[in-house]
């Protein structure tokens, strides 16, 4: 007869292996992108981007994304398709991901008991608020790339409504723990406070608006004015809200308020007839030059957007606290995710426009500025999320510990074999159900930078030079043609350096 301890140990190891999440798609994706010298630019088909997309497609076909990771699949596939300049396909994928994300998020608030019974990794991934917002922001650029400015505007306008609705829902879901879990809430709070763990079940998100999305809303409004679908009033209000949100960013994330807002505010305030506000902006930005709206409408415009590096990923960290129980000291153990890695060495891009074949005679030149620092936004948003869930994790772990110790004491009195199986079985459940949810949207960049180039209509050679922490980076070139009143989206993707056997 086989040793029951060996059988139990084998089951224990197998269950742990089944529960431990693994991620390889992002590493392969970025390594493929890194084969493109200097990054990826614009509309042209780039073998590196196509290869990176094929890796995500292959992972989908091999079912590497499980049934509970369908939102992650939609986000990864949408981003990879966008990077490969297949904008209409990416837009369709992101629309489906947006619907699924909102459904899962709403559902997560309707079954509080399930959230206590199962850890988050056992449930379908619903994404963090900043991730669900980035679905709309990136998708707005899909629409912009195909000239659908109204579609782009609809996507950016969804963002503020989303973030407001999220904050309204959190306090409603932060009531007392349900059922038998309520008996251990006080014990769990005492443990957390004794060990100086901050928690707040109804913590609101600091991330309540997206400044870059507000700026893009203004751009998308202006792009439709000649057709009669946009207005200077709406464009001005979008730029004004972008300014205010960037000022909040400066406080929350220590990022600068970009200079590209000043001419947009002056131009649209004047065109909208807001004379008092125009005077205020002129006082705030003395000597700031800007094109008047009538001249601006006759110009061509290149909207540059750069995706730089990769955002952090999540890893598991485990805590164990002593808890006096039944004349002994037991350990309450639980696991939570924490951010790790990520970043970029890209600081800005020089956008240089020259006549065709005349690289030494620029007709326009500008430097990009930070649009969104997703490393900072994501880390703050994650911290808010952790503050909401950590008490729940402590309550669940406290209950499991008490019930396990009680069962083991009963098994000890019942006999050796039952004792072994009960104790080992309890250990399997405790550890297997205590896996931190380390899923996240790993294909997001660390930062997004942006610039607007205004120039006379025509055909030009466009050069994008990367500035890094270590000096000049690569230079990408593309020939573009832009007409009067036309806006052209140009993107670059600067992946992080390839990983060589390191952690991702």
RAHUCOR-V857041 format. One line per field, one symbol per residue. ss: DSSP state (2 for helix, 1 for strand, 0 for the rest). phi: phi as a letter, one per 20 degrees, with the letter a starting at -180 (. if undefined). burial: b if it has 9 or more other C-alpha atoms within 8 Angstrom, else e. A space follows every 10 residues. Layout:
ss: ???
phi: ???
burial: ???
//
This chain:
ss: 0002222222 2222222220 0000222222 2220000001 1000002222 2222222222 2000002222 2222222222 2220002222 2222222222 2222222200 0222222002 2200000022 2222222222 2222200022 2222222222 2222222222 2220000022 2222222222 2222000000 0000000000 2222222222 2200000000 0222222222 2222222222 2200000002 2222222222 2000222222 2222000000 0022222201 1111111101 0011111111 1111100111 1111111111 0010011111 1111100000 0111111011 1112222222 2222222222 2222222222 2222222222 2222022222 2222222222 2200000000 0000001111 1111100111 1111111100 1111111111 1100001111 1111000000 0000
phi: .fffffffff fgffffffef fcccffffgf fffffefnoc cleffdgfff ffffffffff felfeffedf fgffffffff fffemdffff ffffffffff gfffffffee cffffefcff fedgfdnegf ffffgfffff fffffdmeff fffgffffff fgffffffeg ffedfffelf fffdffffff ffffdmeebb gdgeffedad ffffffgfff fffdffened bfffffffff ffgfffffgg ffdldfffff fgffffffff femeffffff ffffcfnfea efgffffeee cdeecddcmb ffddcecdcc cfcfblmbdd decbdcebfb mnpbeedace dcdcfgmcfe cfebbbdfcf ecefffffff ffffffffef fgffffffff ffffffffff fgfepfffff fffffffgff ffedefedfa eeefffbcdb bcddbfgqdb eddddedcfd ofdfcdcbec ccdfmeddec dccdffffec mefc
burial: eeebeebbbe ebeebbeeee eeeebbbbbb bbbbebebbb bbeeebebbb bbbebbbebb eeeebeebbb bbbbbbbbbb bbbbbbbbbb bebbebbbeb bbebbeebbe ebeebbebbb beebbbbbbb bbbebbbbbb bbbbbeebbb bbbbbbbbbb ebbbebbebb bebeeeeeee bbebbebbbe bbbeeeeebe bbbebebeeb bbbbbbbbbb bbbbbbeebb bbbbbbbbbb bbbbbbbebb eeeebbbbeb bbbbbbbbbb bbebeeebee bbeeeeeeee ebbeebbbbb bbbbbbbbbb bbbbbbbeee eeeebeeeeb bbbbbbbbbe ebbbbbebbb bbbbbbeebe ebbbbbbbbb bbbbbebbbb bbebbbbbbb bbbbbbbbbb bbebbebbee bbeeeeebbb bbbbbbebeb bbebbbbbeb bbbebbbbbb bbbbbebebb bbbbbbbbee eebbbbbbbe ebbbbbbbbb bbbbbbeebe eeee
//
